[in-house]
Amino acid sequence: MLAEVPAWPRVSPDGSTVVVSNRADNTVSIIDTARLAVRSAIAICIHPEDIAILPDSSKAFISCSGSGQVASIELKNELKNVQNDKLLALLDVGQSPVSLALKPDGGELAAFNFDAGSMSIIETTGNEVSGSYLVGAQPARGVISLDNSRLYISNFGSNNIAVYDIDLGK
């Protein structure tokens, strides 16, 4: 059974798992698609919202707008060939991270910190925030080009689109 106020469902690239953020009780539900059943619920942070899942389906990242964090959750441990749903890290980003954008190669993740006017870049392998950058008023969403070179960010409060060059870091 899902927890209260399920917000965002995301299907893993391998199709075996659905991750659902539950805003009201600050959890995520992990659903096994073969059994059509919740296999675990994990308490993570305040107001989980958007979800990004790595291309190999091993980890999920969840923006936590109420706590200014991004949660990293292990879904599979490939070395042990088991499902291993657990919280790995809570990464401090900026105020009100509302959405996430994952590079197509899965190596980096951008969190858009709505009330901070910034985005934070997360190294997905090591679960580390590598930097935060001012990008405009109320950044709401972003998309990364398929060649991993540019990030296009919609700034709700600035009424513009910011372009961030990933290779140059500006």
C-alpha positions in Angstrom: 0.0 0.0 0.0 1.2 3.5 -0.8 1.7 6.1 1.9 -0.1 9.4 2.1 -0.2 11.8 -0.8 1.8 10.0 -3.4 3.3 12.8 -5.6 5.7 11.6 -8.3 6.0 8.0 -9.6 9.1 7.1 -11.7 9.8 3.8 -13.5 13.4 2.5 -13.4 15.0 2.1 -16.8 15.0 -1.7 -16.5 11.3 -1.6 -15.8 11.6 -3.7 -12.6 10.8 -0.9 -10.1 8.6 2.1 -9.5 9.7 4.7 -7.0 6.9 7.0 -5.6 7.5 10.0 -3.4 5.0 10.5 -0.6 4.8 14.1 0.4 2.6 13.9 3.4 4.5 11.3 5.4 8.0 12.1 4.1 8.7 8.7 2.6 9.2 6.9 -0.7 7.5 3.7 -1.7 9.4 1.2 -3.8 7.1 -1.0 -5.9 8.1 -4.3 -7.5 6.6 -4.3 -11.0 6.7 -8.1 -11.4 4.7 -8.7 -8.3 2.7 -5.4 -8.4 3.4 -4.9 -4.7 5.1 -2.4 -2.5 8.4 -4.0 -1.5 9.5 -1.3 0.9 8.8 2.2 2.2 11.7 4.4 3.4 11.5 7.5 5.5 13.8 10.0 3.8 13.3 13.7 4.3 10.7 16.5 4.4 8.4 16.8 1.4 9.9 14.4 -1.1 9.0 15.4 -4.7 10.8 14.8 -8.0 12.7 11.5 -8.7 15.6 10.6 -10.9 16.8 7.0 -11.4 20.2 6.1 -12.7 20.4 4.4 -16.1 21.5 1.1 -14.5 18.5 1.3 -12.1 20.8 1.0 -9.1 20.0 4.3 -7.4 17.2 6.8 -7.1 17.6 10.5 -6.1 14.7 12.4 -4.6 14.3 16.2 -4.2 13.2 17.2 -0.7 11.6 20.6 -1.0 10.9 21.0 2.7 14.4 20.2 4.0 16.6 21.6 1.3 18.1 18.2 0.5 18.3 15.5 -2.1 18.0 11.9 -0.9 20.1 9.1 -2.4 18.5 5.6 -2.2 20.1 2.3 -3.2 17.7 0.2 -5.2 20.0 -2.6 -6.3 23.4 -3.9 -5.3 24.9 -5.3 -8.5 27.8 -6.9 -6.7 25.5 -8.9 -4.5 22.8 -9.2 -7.3 20.1 -8.2 -4.8 17.5 -5.5 -4.3 18.7 -3.5 -1.4 16.3 -0.6 -0.8 18.0 1.8 1.7 18.8 5.4 2.3 22.4 6.1 1.3 22.7 9.8 1.9 20.9 13.1 2.5 22.7 15.8 0.5 22.3 19.4 1.5 21.5 21.6 -1.5 19.7 24.9 -1.6 16.3 26.0 -0.3 13.3 24.2 -1.8 14.8 21.8 -4.4 11.7 21.1 -6.5 13.0 19.2 -9.5 15.9 17.2 -10.8 17.6 16.7 -14.1 19.9 13.7 -14.7 22.7 13.7 -17.3 21.9 11.0 -19.9 25.1 9.2 -18.9 23.9 9.2 -15.2 27.1 10.7 -13.9 25.7 14.0 -12.6 22.4 15.3 -11.4 21.2 18.9 -11.2 18.8 19.9 -8.4 16.8 23.2 -9.0 16.5 25.1 -5.7 13.4 27.2 -6.3 13.6 29.5 -3.3 17.4 29.9 -3.4 17.6 30.9 -7.1 20.3 28.3 -7.6 21.0 24.8 -8.9 23.2 22.3 -7.2 25.3 19.7 -9.1 25.5 16.2 -7.6 28.1 13.6 -8.4 25.9 10.5 -8.5 28.6 7.8 -7.9 30.0 9.3 -4.7 26.8 11.0 -3.5 28.5 14.4 -3.3 27.4 18.0 -4.0 30.2 19.3 -6.3 28.9 22.9 -6.4 25.9 25.3 -6.4 25.4 28.1 -8.9 23.0 31.1 -9.1 20.9 30.7 -12.2 18.0 33.1 -11.8 14.9 33.7 -9.7 12.9 30.6 -8.9 14.4 27.9 -11.1 11.7 25.4 -11.6 12.9 22.8 -14.2 15.8 21.9 -16.4 16.7 19.6 -19.2 20.2 18.4 -20.3 21.2 18.1 -23.9 21.8 14.6 -25.2 25.5 15.3 -25.6 25.7 16.3 -21.9 27.1 19.7 -22.8 24.3 22.1 -21.8 21.6 22.5 -19.2 18.6 24.6 -20.0 16.8 26.0 -16.9 13.3 27.6 -16.8 13.4 30.4 -14.2 9.8 31.0 -13.2 10.6 34.2 -11.3 13.0 35.7 -13.9 10.7 34.9 -16.8 13.6 33.5 -18.8 15.6 30.4 -19.7 19.2 30.2 -18.3 21.7 28.2 -20.3 24.5 26.5 -18.2 27.5 25.1 -20.0 28.3 21.9 -18.2 31.8 21.5 -19.7 32.8 25.0 -18.7 31.0 25.0 -15.4 29.2 28.4 -16.0 
